[in-house]
Amino acid sequence: MSTLVLIRHASTAETGRSLSGRLPGIPLSEKGREEARILAERLSGVAFTRIASSPIQRCLETLEPILRTRTTGVAARPEVEIDERLIEVDYGAWSGRELKTLAKDPLWTTVQRQPSAMHFPKGEALAAAAARGVAAVRERSAALGGDDVWLAASHGDVIKAIVADALGTPLDLFQRISIDPASITVIRYGGERPTVVRVNDSGTPLSTLLSGRRHGSLLDRIRGRSGGAR
């Protein structure tokens, strides 16, 4: 049985405001760099057998302080393996647009209520993005065994799809899952089924979570305001 530690990238200046997608040149913000530093501290006691990542800049920058805390040695500091299957959803024509504007688009209802049917204009189908993300983690997990623990850095909606798969939840219900920036999700693969050990652990105080000051993935950021399904 191998254990997957999934992390969402830390915050950028666009997090919670617009849909960055695969646009280049969007680094971590000052807040995001601090989130990444704290995340590295939280993971400092864990030796990872493998580390995989989306190729997007914000994921790689989130990994930098994590790698700096690793001691030398193959098990303690493996090379980062870029896996294109962990990349952000291709939001196509929606990329770079503000969420408050997108919430008025007729397709927003599809994203929220039937994401399995959503194909972003000039972009990717959510079902295809979910399938590649799930394949990436299941394939790597199957290649490991025993007490192996591995790390993957990805994006909110991809991680939500991976969690939904592990829970046996249909993709059409994945908007009920929230994944914050720099959060930790842990899934054990092996035996008869995956076991979800931890979801969206950002180390945030409960009082802050209850106040709604944290934000989940970009597409579920304004569900409440837009009337979308939860």
Secondary structure as GFF3:
##gff-version 3
##sequence-region A 1 230
A	DSSP	beta_strand	2	8	.	.	.	ID=ss1
A	DSSP	alpha_helix	30	43	.	.	.	ID=ss2
A	DSSP	beta_strand	50	53	.	.	.	ID=ss3
A	DSSP	alpha_helix	57	68	.	.	.	ID=ss4
A	DSSP	beta_strand	80	82	.	.	.	ID=ss5
A	DSSP	three_ten_helix	84	86	.	.	.	ID=ss6
A	DSSP	three_ten_helix	92	94	.	.	.	ID=ss7
A	DSSP	alpha_helix	99	102	.	.	.	ID=ss8
A	DSSP	alpha_helix	107	113	.	.	.	ID=ss9
A	DSSP	three_ten_helix	115	117	.	.	.	ID=ss10
A	DSSP	alpha_helix	126	143	.	.	.	ID=ss11
A	DSSP	beta_strand	149	154	.	.	.	ID=ss12
A	DSSP	alpha_helix	156	167	.	.	.	ID=ss13
A	DSSP	three_ten_helix	171	176	.	.	.	ID=ss14
A	DSSP	beta_strand	184	189	.	.	.	ID=ss15
A	DSSP	beta_strand	195	201	.	.	.	ID=ss16
A	DSSP	alpha_helix	206	211	.	.	.	ID=ss17
A	DSSP	three_ten_helix	218	220	.	.	.	ID=ss18
A	DSSP	alpha_helix	223	226	.	.	.	ID=ss19
###
